[in-house]
Amino acid sequence: MSGRRRGEVPAAAAGLAVAAAVVVALLLDNGRATPSAVAPERARTGTATATARPGVDPRGIPQDAQRATVRWVSDGDTVTLRAVRRGVLPEGEDVPVRLLEIDTPESKWRGVPVECLARAATAATERLLPRGSVAWLQTDRELHDRYGRTLGYVWNDRGVFVNEALVRRGFARVAFYRPNDRHLERMQAAEAAAREAGRGLWSRCPS
C-alpha cells in the first residue's frame, strides 16, 4: 500500500488532467472565434437591398428589360440608347428609341412649328435620362415603328418608369398604337391624375 493520502492524484494523472483542460479551453476558444469571424459577412449578405447598390439594378426594373447607356435625348419622347447587355438592342450601337404609349409636343419635326411645352418636355426627359446615365429598355409586341426606331418602355437609374413619369407630370399625353398595350392602363391612370391636377399640358396648352 502506497503512502498517498486519500484523494491525492498521482503526478502523471495530474499532468494529463492539465493537458486535457488546455485542449478543451483551446477548442472552446476556437468555437467562440468562428461565429464572431463570420457574423459581419452574414450581416452584409443578409441585408435588404431596398436601396440600389453600385452595379446592381434598382428595384422596379422589369426582369426582361435590357440595360443600356443614355447617349442623348432627341425630344420629349425619343432617346438614343447604347446597349451594355444582350437583348433586343445590338450591343455597342447607338439606337434611337421611341417611348411607347405616350406623345409629347413636337419640337424637331420637319414642317411642324414648335408646339406648346415642347422644349419643357424635352428638358424633362433630359432630367430623367441624363446623358451617360444607365437606363433599362423593355419592348412590347412591335419592335420598330415605320421610321425604324425601336419602340419601348424605359426606366432610369433610380428605377423611375420614364414613360409614365412624363405623362403623370403633364409633359405627355397617352398615345395608344395597337397592339402595344403592355402598360396602357397604367398610362391612362397617370394621365387622369395629371388632368385632374391641371399639370403641364392640361393647364398651359390649349387642346
N, C-alpha and C positions, 0 to 999 in steps of 0.2 A: 504493500500500500504506500502511495507517494505521500510527500509531506505537504500537498496543496491543501489550502483551506477550501471549505465548501463554497461554490460559486466562482472560484478562481478559474480563469480561462488560460489555457496554455499559450505561450508566446506565438507559436505558429498559427494557432487558430485566431488569435487576436489580429495578427498581421493580415490574414485572409479577410477577416471582417472589415478591416480598414480599407483594404483594396476594393472589396465589393462596394463599400459605401461610396468610394471615389467614383467608381464606374457608374453607379446609379445616379450620382449627382450630375455627372457629365451628360448622361442620357437625358435626364430631366431638363438640364440647361439647354441642350440641343432641341429638345421638344418645344421649349418655350421660344427659342430663337426662330424656328421655322415659320410659325404663323406671323410673327411680327415682321419678318422679311418680306412676305408675300402680300401682306394686308394692303400696303399702298398700291400695289399693282392691281389687286382686286377692286380697290376703290376707284382707280382710274378707269378700268374697263367696264365697271358696272354702273357708272354714272349715266343718267339720261341724256339724250342728245337733242334736247329741245332747242338749244342754240347751235347753229351750224358751226362745225369746226373747219379749219383750213383744209381744203382738199376733199371735203365731204359735202354731198348735195344737201341743201337746206330742206326742211320739211315742206310738204306741199307740192313737190315736184313729182309729176306722174312717172311711174316706173318705166313707161315706154318712151319717155322723152329723150331726145338726143342732146348732148352737151355741145355747146358752141361758144365762140367768142364774138362779141359785137364788133363789127367793123365800122359801120356808120348807119345813121338814120337818114333816110331819104325824105320822108314826110311822116305825118302822124300815124299812118297805117302800113308803112313799108320800111323794112330794116334789112340791112345786109349782114349775114352771119357767116362765120367760117367754122366748120365742124372740127371738134377736137376728139370726138368719139365716133365709132361706127354707127351708122344709121342711114336715114333717107338722104341726108346731105353728104356729098362726097367730101372726104377729109382733105383739108388744106386748100379748098377753093372758096372764093367769095361768092355767096349765093344770095340773091335778093329774095326776101320772104314777105309775102303779103299777109297781114294779120287777118285771120278768118273771123267771120260773123260781125265785123264792125266796119264802119266807114267814117273817116274823118274828113273835114273840109279840105278841098283841093288847094294846093299851093304851088305845084310844079307841073300841072297837066297842060300840055300844049293847047293853046287856043281857049283856055279856061281862065278867067280872071281869078286872082287870089280870093278865096272865099272867106267869109266871116269866121274868125278864130282859127284859121288855117295855121298861121305861124305859132299861135299858142299851143295848138295840138301837137305840132312838130316838136316844140320845146318840151312839152310834157312827156313825149315819147323818149326824147333825148335824156331827160332826167331819170326816167325809169330804166333806160338801157344806155348807160354811158359808153362811149367808145372804149373798147378794150376790156369791158366787163364780161363776166360769164353769163350766158343765157341758156335756156333749155327749150327745145322745139318739139312740139307734138303735132302730128298730122291728123287728117280726117280721111274721108273716103276718096276725095280727089286730091291728087298731089300737086298739080300745077293749074294755073289759070291760063287764059288764052294768050297772055303776054309772056308765058314761060316762067313766071315767078312761082316759087314754091309757096303753097298755101299752108298756113299753120297757126298754132296757138303758141305763145311764147311766155315763159316765166323768167324773171330776172334773178340776180344772185342773192336776193333776200327772200325768194320764194313767192314774190308777188306775180299774180296772173295778169300780165300786161294788157291783154285784150279787154278783160273785164274792168281793170282799173281805169282805162281810158273812157269806157262807157259810164262807169259809176261817177267819174269826176266831171262828166259833161263835155268831154272833148271828142266824143264819137257817138254815133247812132248805131243801133243794131242793123246789120245788113245780112239777110239770110239768102244764101245761094245754094239751092239744092245740089247734091244731097248732104251737104256738110252741116250737120246739126248736132255735133257731139256735145257742145256746151250751150246750145241755144237757149234753154230755159234759164240758165244762169245769167246769160247776157240780157235776156228780157227783164229779169228781176232787177238787174243793175240799172238798166235804162229807166224802169219805172221809178226807182229810187231817185235817180238824177232828175228826172222830170218833175217829180213831186217837190223836190228840194229847190228846183229852179237853178240847177248848176249849169255853168258854161253855156252851151248851145241853147239850152231851154229857156234862158232868160235874156241872153245877149244877142241872139241871132234870129232874125225873122224866119219863119218856116216857109 
